[in-house]
Amino acid sequence: MPAKLDRYDRLLLAAVQEDARVSQSKLGQRVNLSTAAVNRRLKSLADAGAIERYAACVNPNAVGYGLTIVVEVMVESERADLLDAMRQSFNACEQVQQCYYVAGECDFVLIFVVRDMAQYVELTRRLFQDNNNVKAFKTLVAMDRIKTGMHVPIDDETS
């Protein structure tokens, strides 16, 4: 169930999602609240889980990770302990940017950033081929980054 957000909360979320480095006094001017009120609301939004974290968006090419790969993973067994072990291994891998447990033809979808195909091959051995619970995996190599990010639309609807 989504957090109960008022107009000010939504304005603040939209603003910090766009630029998390903006000062609280500027945020206050932007949304017509005092700096103290902005501070309280941001803390409350973080405590409620509406703000998961503050982070910088790093261009993978700028740090040598020029290859993006999408992988669909099919599992042998959906036993909870085996799925949990897979989740932990995917979560521990720094090259996995995103991981989703999904319904449909596959069980997991992962987004990797890797330096080159050799690094991806090493990861496939460690994460998939050496894992007895992986039935199959399908690799899709991104040819271009069209749109990336974690931006969530913030609308005016009250919840």
Secondary structure, 3 states (H helix, E strand, C coil): CCCCCCHHHHHHHHHHHHCCCCCHHHHHHHHCCCHHHHHHHHHHHHHCCCCCCCCCCCCHHHHCCCEEEEEEEEECCCCHHHHHHHHHHHHHCCCEEEEEECCCCCCEEEEEEECCHHHHHHHHHHHHHCCCCEEEEEEEECCCCCCCCCCCCCCCCCC
